């Protein structure tokens, strides 16, 4: 859609944005809407004090009115449309009230895809979606393509990218299950879709219903048309076929294998060879040649919080796998190194997910661990009693260093949610990076990577 058309979509409208938050995406959405709409109501259940930083960032806009510390039904009926944040449930009574009154409800990333004319590549999956997203983007850039990266990216308002989208060849979008609800409601899917893995996650949101979780994920391809392509891992392909998804689709379907173990990459783990295989298949669909693809993957250095090498201290290699919030993700990290070399920092709040295989692996391989307190950690302690339990990141890093030795790999791979000890997952990652940075900078011959 041309810029003139998307501006017309917002011009002279009064709209409501649900979910301001503190991570930057809500602020970016609000600022974009304020620039293009007549009036914007911004509402969040958090108080003005809790959201002071975000409110301050929007002080230049006199057409924004804040409703903080709770919602007001009136701003869900007196507007042209509502944009809801990814964390706002579809069955939220205020969202239901808007829909009951005929008010359209959108989500920002899906609205971007709907209003822009750029070719979209959407990446979803329980694990691997961020790494695969960044791999695809790096390959396309190395091939000389102009690439936007959006979706579930820290601090990035995808909606605000509309103004420049037409200057780019591709928009590569990391899409979680909640963002894909927005695609489903608009009846759209990305032009090229990548589905990495599917494991239990977010069961506290989905009330233990894996089919509901899968249904949201499948919006990444359900509305594709002829000429579009779905790329899935072998396990995901088998699951989708078993569940009857896509049997009548007209778009292409590619099953991508992991790259061979002999393929040299800077990031460890068999799971990253699968991510690379998926990224390679997506790049092939985009017309990129094999040499360019392989060169980009050889050079790829990983993504923050995804088994990211952050430096060496006293002959110990240190990795940040902060975004591993399920047992499958933590098991993938553990399997990337010889068990006797691993010191694991994990723990946090429960998400109602299985932990038995992870606990068994830790016990059977005598993995040295440090556990950060939380409701999920309480479950671990019922099965593994002799693990140090700490209440802060400085204590966790200190304890890990004390039980480690030269040649070890120290890994933060939590397996649980961050809330409780930390504000959110980004706060947990930032605190870990800060503690490690202190150690590395304090030693002679810093080898830290940024």
N, C-alpha and C positions, 0 to 999 in steps of 0.2 A: 504494500500500500504506500502510495506517495506521501511525503511529509504533509502536503496540504490536506490530504484525506484524514490522516490521523489527528491533526490539529482540530479539524472540524468535529471529530468524534467527541472531543473534550470541551470545545468552545462554548462559553456562556452557560455551562452546566454547574449545578451544585451537587457535590458528591460527598460520600462518607467513606473514610478509610478506617478500617478496624484493625488495630494492632500497630502501635508505634514502635515499641520495643527500644532496646539499647544497642543493637548490633549494626545499625546503619542502614539496613534495607528499608525499614519503615520510614526513616527520615528522608531517604532518597525518593521514595514513592510520594511522600507528602510534598516535598519541594517540587517535584515534577508536576503533580496535580495542581499545586498553587500557581505555577507558571502558566498552566494551560486551561484551568477551569475558572469559573467566576467565583466560586466559594467552596471551601473544603472543611468538612467536619472531621476532626481526628479524635478517635476514641480508643481508650485502652483501660483494662481493669487495674493496671498499676496506677499509683498515685502520681501527682505532679512532682512530688519530692523524689520519688523513685526514678522518674523520667526526666529529671531536671536537665541533664546533659542533652537529651534529644530535643526537648522543648527549646532550649537555648539555641540550638543549631537552626531552628526555624523562625527565629525572632524577626527576621527581615520581612516575613510575609504577613501582611495585615488582613489577608482574606482567609486565614486559617483560624478556626475556632476549636478550642480543645474541650473535650469531655473526658476527663481523666478520673481514675478511681472508680470506674463503673460506666455503664452505657445508659443511653436514654432512648427509649423506643421512638421518640419523635424524629430523630435523625436517621431512622431506618425506613421512613415512609415519605419524607418531604424532599427526597433527592432523586436525581436522574438515575443513579446506580450506586452500588456499594462495592468497594474493593476490600476483601478480607485477607488478612495475613494467613500464612500457611499453618500457624498453630491454632487457629480458630476452627473449632469443630463444625462440620456441616450441620449437625443437629443443635447447634447453639440457638437458643430461643430468639435472639435478636435477628439472626440470619433467617430463621424460619419466618419471623414476623415480616421481614422485608419481602421475602418471596411470596408470602401469602397476600401481600398488597401489590404484587406485580412489579416489584422493584428488582431489576437484574442484579445479580451478585457475581462479581468477577474475581479472579486472582491475577496478580500483577504479571507474573511470567507468562501465563497463558494468554493474557491480553496483549502482551508484547508480540507473541507468536502470531496472534490473530490479526493484529494491525500492521505488522511490518511485512515487507515483501522479501526479506532476506531468506536464503535457504537455511532451515533449522536442522541441527543435529541434536537430538535429545538422548541423554544417557541416564539410565536408572538402574537400580539393583540394590540389594541389601548391603553388599560390600562391593568395592571397586569402582563405584561410579565417579568419584572425584578424580582418582588416578587416571581412569580411562578418559574422562573429559579432558584433562590436561594433556594427556598423550596425544589425543586427536588434534587438539588445538596446536600443539607444538609441531606435529607433522605438517599440518596445513600451512602454518607460518613458514616452515622451512621450505615448503613448495612455492612460497611467494604469494600465498593467499592472504587476504585481509580478514581477520577473525575477531569476532566479539565473543567473550565468555560471560555467561550469566547463569541465572537460575539459583541454585542453592550454594551461592558463593558468598563468603563473609564480606559484609559491608557493601555489596553491590546491589543497587536497585536495577533490576532488569528493565522495568518499565521506563526508567529514565534513559535507557539506551535507545529508545525509539527515535530520538532526534537525529542520531547518527547511523542508524541501522542500514539505510539505503546505500551507504558508502562502502559496505562490507560484503564480502563474498559468502561468508558463513557466520551463523550464530551457533556456538556450541553451548548447550544448556545442560547443566547438571540438574536432574529433576528427582526430588523425593516423592513419596507416595501422596503427600498432602498437596504439593504443587500440581501433581497430575490430576487431582480432583478438579482443578480449574480447567485443564484441557478437556476432561470428560464433559464438563458442563457446557463448554462451547462446541463440543463435537469435533474437535481437531486433534491431530497428532503431529509430531515433528516429521519432516520429510525423510530423514534418516534417523532410525531409532536403534539404540544399543541397550540391551538388557543383560547385565553382567551376571548376577547371582540372585538367588532367592532363598532366604533363611528366616526363621522366626525373629521378629523385631517389632517394636512398638505395640506389643500385645496389650499393654495397659490402655492404649488408645483404641485398639481394635477389639477389646473385650475378649481376647484369646482366639479370635476368629481369623485363621490364616487365609481363608477364602476371600474375606473382605479386603484383607491387606493385598492379596494378589490381584483382586479386581481393580483396586486403585492403581497398582503398578501397570496393569495392562493397557491403561489409557495412553501409554507411550506409543502404542501401535494400533489400537483398536479402530481408529478413525483414519488410518492411512489410505491413500488412494493408489490407483495404478501409476507406476513410476516411482513410488516411494519404496523404502527398503527397511526391513527389520533385521538386525544382526543380534543373535543371541548365543550364549554359551551352550554347549551340549546339554548340560543339566537343565538349563532353563527351557531349551527347545523341547526336551522330553516331558517336562512338567506341563508346559503349555499345550502340547499335543494331548497329554493325558486328560487335561481339564477341558479340552474341546475349544481352546482359543485359536482363532486364526485359520480354521479349517476351510473357510469359505472366502478367504481374503484374496484380493486381486493384486496387492503389492508383493514385491519380492521378499523372500525370507532366506537369510544366510545364516548357517550355523558355523561359528568361528571357533577353531581349536586354539588351545594355548600354544605359544611358540615353543620350539624344542628347548630342552634343558641346556643345550649347547649355545643358545643365543645369548650373547654377552650383553648385560645391562648393568648400569650403575646401582640399581636398586635391587635388594634381595627378595627372594620368595617365589615359590611356584605360582602363587596367586597373581603376582605381577606379570608373569609370563602369560597368564590368561588375559589380564588386562591389555597387555601388548598385542595379543592375537586379535582381540576385539577391535582395538584401535586400528590395527593394520587393515582389517576387513572394512572398517568404515572409511578409511582413507582411500582404499581401492575403489569403493563405490563413488567417491568424489573425484576419481580419475588421477590419483597421485601414483607415480611410478614406484616400484619396489625398492630401488636404491635410495631414493629420498626418504621413504618410510623407514627403512632399516637404519639409516644414518641418524634420523631424528630419535628413534627408540634407543639406539646405542648411547646417545648423548643425554637422554632424559635423566634428570637428577632427582625426580620424585616431587612430592607435594607435602607441604607442612602438615604434620599430624598423621601421616600415613606411612609408617615405618621409615621416617625421615632421619637420615644420619645427620646428627647435629654437632658432632665433634668427638674428640678423644681427650680423656683425662687420666693421667697416671696409667697409660697403656690399657685403658678400658674404652671400648667404643660405645657411644651412647646414641640411642634411637628414640624418637618421639613418634609413638603410634597412638596418640591421644584419641583419634577418631574411631578406634576399635572399641565399640560399645556393646558387642555381643560376644558370646563364647567362640563363635566361628571365626570372628575377626582376630581375637586374641590367639586362638589356636594357629591361625595362619602365620601370625608373627612368630610364635614359638617354634613352629616347624621350619622357619627360615634360618635357624642357627642350630649348631650342635647343642643338645640339651645341657651338657655339663658346663657350657660357657655362659648360660643365661642367668641373669638376675632380673626378675620381673617385678615391676611396680604396677599394682592393679587395685581394683575395688571401687566402690561408689554406691549409688542408689539403684535399687532393684527396678527392673522393667518387666518382671514377670516372665522371664525367658529361661530356658534350660541352661544349666551350668554343669551337669554331671560329666560330660566328656572333657571339659576343661579341667575340672577338679581331678579327674582320674589321670589325665596327662601329667599334671603337676606332681601328683603323688608318685606315679609310676616312674617318672624321670627325675625325681628328687630336685625339682626346680627350686632354686632359692628365690624367695618372694618377700615383698613388703606389701602390706595391705592397707589401703586408705579407708577409713571408716565410712559406713553407710549401710543402708538396709540390705543391699546386695551382699556387702561384705559379711554381714551377720549370717547369711546363708552359707557362705564359704567357710566360716569358722565352725559351723556345725559339722563340717566334714574334714577340715584341716585345722587342727587346733594350734599347732606349733608354728604360727606365722606372726611376725611382729605386726601389730596394729597401730597406726599413727593417725593423727588428726589434722595434718597439714602437709603441704607439698615440701616445705623445707625439711620437715622431719622425715618424710618419705625418701627424699634424695639422700639425706644424711645416713639413714639406715641402710639404703641400698649400697652406698659406697663402703660402709663398714663391713658388709658381708661379701663384697666383691674382691676380686684379685686381678692382677695383670693378665690380659688376654681375654677378659670377660666381655660380654655384650649386655649392657644395662638398657632395659626397654621399659618405657611407660606404655602399657597396653591395657587400658582399664577394664574392659569387658562389661562395664556398667555405666549408667548415666552419671552426670557430673554434679547434679543438684544436691545441696546439703553443705558440703565443705566448700564448694566453688559456686560462683554465680551462674556459670554455664560452661559448656565444653571449651569455649575459647579462653575463658579465664583459667581453666585447668591447664590448657596448653601453654598459655602465656606465663603462668607461674612456673611450670616445669622448665621452659626455655630460659627464664630469668635465673633460676637456681643453677642450671648447668652452665650458663654463661658466666656466672660468678666464679665457678670452679675453674673453668677453662682459662678465663682471662687472668686468674690468679696464679696460673702455673707458667713457667718459662716455656716459650715456644708454642704459643697458642695455635691450635689447628682447627679452630671452629669454622664451620660453614654457616653462611647466612642465607 
